[in-house]
Amino acid sequence: MSASEGPLPSRAPLDQKGAERFDREVVPRWNAVFGKLLIDALDFPPKSTTLEVGCGTGTLTLSILEKADPTSRVIALDRGGPAMEMARHRAGSLAGRRVFFKTERDARLNFAPEVFDRVVANLLIADLPDPTQTLREMRRVLKRGGRLAVSLPFKGSYLEVFDLLREVLLKFEIEGAMRRLDERIERMPDERRAVALLEDAGFSEVEVRREAFSLPFRSSKELFADAIVETVLVADLRRIAGEPAWDRTLFHLRQAIDTYFSGSTFTLNVVAAGVFGTRPAVGVDLSGRDAEPSDVEILESSPDDEPTL
């Protein structure tokens, strides 16, 4: 598996300011909504071991620890940097005892097969170039009968912005932009496609939980200054419009929002989804890396609380 196909997006870790802003402005209003869908639906057996892929600043990590019994532990995986340092700080005395933070800069799941009771990935799958390959890796490291939980936005999210962007693109006839917009909308999964994605990766008993929520904005200025919009939408909008036309497109998109919603609230609607699957008790390992089951062995905690595996 190449780094581009790995279980972590290829973007660089946030710097200190970016991590602080993400934790302050994005996590409580965005990540926490999706994460709650996962944590509410999962159970954690006694003495269980959970792998969290993409732990960010550690809020979901702590929620897992709070719901699991004191004999259970979490391996929290991410690319390192200030966000992971915030996660370690948030874990406090539990770091190195019940939660172990592991930096994976090569974007692999470097674990033996069948070592985890649960695998959790909050807002990760939709950002990957090859989610099926990553899901198969997650299946490989799950014990037979183990449970996977992933979250992502479903089709129907962001339509308010996409509809206004379509108007702007039609007006200026930007080459290829309408095709890129249609492809972006089509790429967002619905329930049927999400279930098929997990089943194609070898999971059974797949189920979906959804929760719609909205983000209100008083103006286009407030919308495009918002950290969530910067994180999840702006790069896509820029790519759809194309770099040469982006400034002009953004100007007219903002103008459309302020004209149509003058004196009222512009609402960005989101369909949050949690998708859950089980590794069957019997069957062929689709990852092609089958091996004998093995426990996660933490021999010694290094100074940064990463386990030796």
C-alpha positions as CSV (number, residue, x, y, z in Angstrom):
1,M,0.0,0.0,0.0
2,S,1.4,3.4,-1.0
3,A,1.2,6.4,1.3
4,S,-1.4,7.9,-1.0
5,E,-3.6,4.8,-0.5
6,G,-3.0,4.6,3.3
7,P,-5.5,5.0,6.1
8,L,-4.6,8.7,6.8
9,P,-5.0,11.6,4.3
10,S,-1.8,12.8,2.8
11,R,-2.2,16.4,4.0
12,A,0.5,17.7,6.3
13,P,-0.2,18.0,10.1
14,L,-1.6,21.3,11.3
15,D,0.8,23.8,12.9
16,Q,0.2,25.0,16.4
17,K,-2.1,27.8,15.5
18,G,-4.1,25.6,13.1
19,A,-4.4,22.8,15.7
20,E,-5.6,25.3,18.3
21,R,-8.2,26.8,16.0
22,F,-9.3,23.4,14.8
23,D,-9.8,22.2,18.4
24,R,-11.6,25.4,19.4
25,E,-13.8,26.0,16.4
26,V,-14.2,22.9,14.4
27,V,-14.2,20.0,16.8
28,P,-17.2,21.1,19.0
29,R,-19.5,22.0,16.1
30,W,-18.4,19.4,13.5
31,N,-16.3,16.4,14.6
32,A,-18.2,16.0,17.9
33,V,-21.5,15.7,16.0
34,F,-20.2,12.8,13.8
35,G,-18.2,11.3,16.7
36,K,-21.4,11.1,18.9
37,L,-23.1,9.0,16.3
38,L,-20.2,6.5,16.6
39,I,-19.8,6.5,20.3
40,D,-23.6,6.2,21.0
41,A,-23.9,3.1,18.8
42,L,-20.8,1.2,19.9
43,D,-20.2,-1.0,22.9
44,F,-16.8,-1.9,24.2
45,P,-16.3,-5.3,25.8
46,P,-14.3,-5.6,29.0
47,K,-10.6,-5.7,28.4
48,S,-11.1,-4.6,24.8
49,T,-8.6,-2.9,22.6
50,T,-9.8,-0.2,20.3
51,L,-7.9,1.3,17.3
52,E,-8.8,4.9,16.6
53,V,-7.5,5.9,13.1
54,G,-7.1,9.7,12.8
55,C,-7.4,10.8,16.5
56,G,-6.9,14.5,15.8
57,T,-6.9,16.4,19.1
58,G,-8.2,13.5,21.1
59,T,-11.8,14.4,21.9
60,L,-13.3,11.1,20.6
61,T,-10.4,9.2,22.2
62,L,-11.5,10.4,25.6
63,S,-15.1,9.6,24.8
64,I,-14.1,6.0,24.0
65,L,-12.1,5.8,27.3
66,E,-15.1,7.1,29.2
67,K,-17.5,4.6,27.7
68,A,-15.2,1.6,27.9
69,D,-14.4,-0.1,31.2
70,P,-11.1,0.6,33.1
71,T,-9.5,-2.6,31.8
72,S,-9.9,-1.5,28.2
73,R,-7.4,0.5,26.2
74,V,-7.1,2.6,23.0
75,I,-4.4,2.9,20.4
76,A,-4.8,6.3,18.9
77,L,-3.2,6.8,15.5
78,D,-2.4,10.0,13.6
79,R,0.3,11.9,11.8
80,G,1.7,13.6,14.9
81,G,2.3,17.3,15.2
82,P,0.6,19.8,17.6
83,A,-2.8,18.2,17.3
84,M,-1.5,14.9,18.7
85,E,0.3,16.8,21.4
86,M,-3.0,18.3,22.3
87,A,-4.5,14.8,22.4
88,R,-1.8,13.6,24.7
89,H,-2.4,16.6,27.0
90,R,-6.1,15.9,27.0
91,A,-5.5,12.3,28.0
92,G,-3.5,13.4,31.0
93,S,-2.5,10.5,33.3
94,L,-4.3,8.0,31.1
95,A,-1.6,8.4,28.4
96,G,0.8,5.5,28.5
97,R,-1.6,3.5,30.7
98,R,-5.0,3.2,29.0
99,V,-4.4,5.2,25.8
100,F,-1.3,5.0,23.6
101,F,-0.6,7.6,20.9
102,K,1.1,6.2,17.8
103,T,2.5,8.4,15.1
104,E,2.2,6.9,11.6
105,R,3.8,9.2,9.1
106,D,3.9,6.5,6.4
107,A,0.1,6.2,6.5
108,R,0.0,2.5,7.2
109,L,-1.7,0.2,9.7
110,N,1.4,-1.4,11.0
111,F,-0.3,-4.0,13.1
112,A,-0.6,-7.8,13.0
113,P,-3.9,-9.3,11.8
114,E,-6.8,-9.7,14.3
115,V,-5.6,-7.6,17.2
116,F,-8.4,-5.1,17.8
117,D,-11.9,-5.5,19.2
118,R,-13.1,-2.2,17.7
119,V,-11.8,0.1,14.9
120,V,-13.1,3.7,14.8
121,A,-12.5,6.4,12.2
122,N,-14.2,9.7,12.6
123,L,-14.5,11.8,9.4
124,L,-11.6,10.0,7.7
125,I,-13.0,7.7,5.0
126,A,-14.4,10.4,2.7
127,D,-11.0,12.1,2.4
128,L,-9.2,9.0,1.1
129,P,-8.4,8.3,-2.5
130,D,-9.0,4.5,-2.0
131,P,-11.4,4.0,0.9
132,T,-12.0,0.3,0.0
133,Q,-8.3,-0.5,0.5
134,T,-8.2,1.3,3.8
135,L,-11.4,-0.5,5.0
136,R,-9.9,-3.8,4.1
137,E,-6.8,-2.9,6.2
138,M,-9.2,-2.0,9.0
139,R,-10.9,-5.4,8.6
140,R,-7.6,-7.2,8.6
141,V,-6.6,-5.8,12.0
142,L,-10.0,-6.5,13.5
143,K,-10.6,-9.7,15.4
144,R,-13.2,-11.9,13.9
145,G,-16.5,-10.6,15.2
146,G,-15.0,-7.2,15.9
147,R,-16.9,-4.1,15.0
148,L,-15.9,-1.2,12.7
149,A,-17.4,2.3,13.1
150,V,-16.7,5.1,10.5
151,S,-18.4,8.5,10.0
152,L,-18.8,10.7,7.0
153,P,-21.1,13.3,5.4
154,F,-23.9,11.9,3.2
155,K,-25.3,13.1,0.0
156,G,-27.5,16.1,0.6
157,S,-24.8,17.9,2.6
158,Y,-23.7,21.4,1.4
159,L,-26.4,21.6,-1.3
160,E,-27.1,25.3,-0.6
161,V,-23.6,26.3,-1.5
162,F,-23.5,23.9,-4.5
163,D,-26.7,25.2,-5.9
164,L,-25.5,28.8,-5.8
165,L,-22.2,27.8,-7.2
166,R,-24.0,26.2,-10.1
167,E,-25.7,29.5,-10.9
168,V,-22.3,31.3,-10.9
169,L,-20.7,28.7,-13.1
170,L,-23.5,28.8,-15.6
171,K,-23.2,32.5,-15.9
172,F,-19.5,32.5,-16.7
173,E,-19.3,29.2,-18.6
174,I,-16.0,28.1,-17.0
175,E,-14.7,25.2,-18.9
176,G,-15.0,21.9,-17.1
177,A,-16.4,23.5,-13.9
178,M,-19.9,22.1,-14.3
179,R,-18.6,18.6,-14.8
180,R,-16.4,18.9,-11.7
181,L,-19.3,20.2,-9.7
182,D,-21.5,17.3,-10.8
183,E,-18.8,14.8,-10.0
184,R,-18.2,16.3,-6.6
185,I,-21.9,16.0,-5.7
186,E,-22.2,12.5,-7.2
187,R,-19.1,11.3,-5.2
188,M,-20.9,11.9,-1.9
189,P,-22.4,8.5,-0.7
190,D,-25.9,7.8,0.2
191,E,-27.0,4.9,2.5
192,R,-27.0,2.3,-0.3
193,R,-23.5,3.2,-1.4
194,A,-22.1,3.4,2.1
195,V,-23.4,-0.1,2.9
196,A,-22.0,-1.4,-0.4
197,L,-18.6,0.2,0.4
198,L,-18.3,-1.8,3.7
199,E,-19.7,-5.0,2.2
200,D,-17.2,-4.8,-0.7
201,A,-14.4,-4.5,1.9
202,G,-15.6,-7.7,3.6
203,F,-17.8,-6.5,6.4
204,S,-21.2,-8.0,7.3
205,E,-24.2,-6.8,9.5
206,V,-23.7,-3.3,8.0
207,E,-26.0,-0.6,9.4
208,V,-26.2,3.2,9.1
209,R,-27.2,5.9,11.6
210,R,-27.9,9.4,10.3
211,E,-28.4,12.8,11.9
212,A,-29.1,16.0,10.0
213,F,-27.9,19.3,11.5
214,S,-27.4,22.8,10.2
215,L,-24.9,25.6,10.4
216,P,-26.4,29.1,10.3
217,F,-24.5,32.1,9.0
218,R,-25.5,35.8,8.9
219,S,-23.5,36.7,5.8
220,S,-21.2,35.3,3.2
221,K,-18.3,37.0,5.1
222,E,-19.2,35.0,8.2
223,L,-19.6,31.8,6.1
224,F,-16.2,31.9,4.4
225,A,-14.4,33.0,7.6
226,D,-15.8,30.0,9.4
227,A,-13.2,27.3,10.3
228,I,-15.5,24.5,9.4
229,V,-16.2,25.9,5.9
230,E,-12.4,26.5,5.4
231,T,-11.7,22.9,6.5
232,V,-14.4,20.9,4.6
233,L,-15.5,23.1,1.6
234,V,-13.2,25.8,0.4
235,A,-10.6,23.6,-1.2
236,D,-13.3,21.7,-3.1
237,L,-15.0,24.9,-4.3
238,R,-11.6,26.2,-5.5
239,R,-10.9,23.0,-7.4
240,I,-14.3,23.0,-9.0
241,A,-14.0,26.6,-10.2
242,G,-10.4,26.1,-11.3
243,E,-7.6,28.3,-10.0
244,P,-7.7,31.0,-12.8
245,A,-11.4,31.6,-12.2
246,W,-11.5,31.1,-8.4
247,D,-11.3,34.8,-7.2
248,R,-14.0,35.8,-9.7
249,T,-16.2,32.8,-8.7
250,L,-15.8,33.5,-5.0
251,F,-16.7,37.1,-5.5
252,H,-19.9,36.3,-7.3
253,L,-20.8,33.4,-5.0
254,R,-20.5,35.7,-2.0
255,Q,-22.6,38.3,-3.8
256,A,-25.3,35.7,-4.6
257,I,-25.5,34.6,-0.9
258,D,-25.8,38.2,0.4
259,T,-28.4,39.1,-2.3
260,Y,-30.7,36.1,-1.8
261,F,-30.4,35.9,2.0
262,S,-30.2,39.6,2.8
263,G,-31.8,40.2,6.2
264,S,-32.1,36.4,6.9
265,T,-29.9,33.5,7.7
266,F,-28.0,31.4,5.2
267,T,-28.2,27.8,6.5
268,L,-25.7,25.1,5.5
269,N,-27.4,21.7,6.0
270,V,-25.4,18.6,6.7
271,V,-26.3,14.9,6.8
272,A,-24.0,13.2,9.3
273,A,-23.8,9.5,9.0
274,G,-22.2,6.7,11.1
275,V,-21.7,3.4,9.3
276,F,-21.0,0.2,11.2
277,G,-19.9,-3.2,10.1
278,T,-18.7,-6.5,11.6
279,R,-15.8,-8.7,10.6
280,P,-17.4,-12.1,10.0
281,A,-16.3,-14.9,12.3
282,V,-15.3,-17.0,9.2
283,G,-14.2,-16.0,5.7
284,V,-11.3,-15.1,3.5
285,D,-9.1,-12.1,4.4
286,L,-9.6,-9.7,1.4
287,S,-6.4,-7.7,2.3
288,G,-4.2,-10.5,1.0
289,R,-2.1,-10.3,4.1
290,D,-3.6,-13.1,6.1
291,A,-1.7,-14.4,9.1
292,E,-2.2,-16.0,12.5
293,P,-4.1,-13.9,15.1
294,S,-1.9,-11.9,17.4
295,D,-2.4,-9.7,20.4
296,V,-1.1,-6.1,20.6
297,E,1.9,-6.3,22.8
298,I,2.9,-3.1,24.6
299,L,6.3,-3.9,25.9
300,E,7.4,-0.5,27.0
301,S,6.0,3.0,26.7
302,S,8.4,5.4,25.0
303,P,8.7,9.0,26.2
304,D,5.9,10.1,23.9
305,D,3.6,7.4,25.0
306,E,3.7,5.4,21.7
307,P,3.5,1.7,22.1
308,T,6.1,-0.7,20.9
309,L,4.1,-3.1,18.7
